[in-house]
Amino acid sequence: MNELESKFAQTIKQNKSTIYTVCYMFSKDADEVNDLFQEAVINMWRGFEGFENRSNVKTWIYRVALNTCISIDRKNRRTSTEPLSMDINLFEDHDEDTRQVDLLHERISRLQPFDRAIVLLWLENMPYEEIGQVVGISTTAVATRLYRIKEELKKMNN
């Protein structure tokens, strides 16, 4: 393994949970999350040599993972199919916290991909300025969009 490959492997290892978090916001299906993760890592490898540390590595990781997931999500929505599923999941939790998390995830998944990305970064406690850098908008625009997104989430029915 050469130096670039070694550095890339270390970067992915250190940011694995960040990449999975982004992918999870675009699907709850474990296989699909793994596919999204793999595509994001492939895209990161393609751009890794050209990454010149103009931004924080974590910001770059978020940006590549989000762009990958958004692109795949858009493609899937154009050719959407209805997945087959069982009527019951024997491993599913039924406590109140789990229901709240599932409800929030379901509502967030109904947002447009760009808004979903902003919410994800906000839920990761990323500062507005850094969110703006990741998605390419101003800090003020982040604050405005988050306010509108929160209002939209409140208005959604189950």
Secondary structure, DSSP 8 states (H G I E B T S, - for coil): --HHHHHHHHHHHHHHHHHHHHHHTT---HHHHHHHHHHHHHHHHHHHTT--SSS-HHHHHHHHHHHHHHHHHHHHHHT-------S--TT---SHHHHHHHHHHHHHHTS-HHHHHHHHHHHTT--HHHHHHHHT--HHHHHHHHHHHHHHHHH---
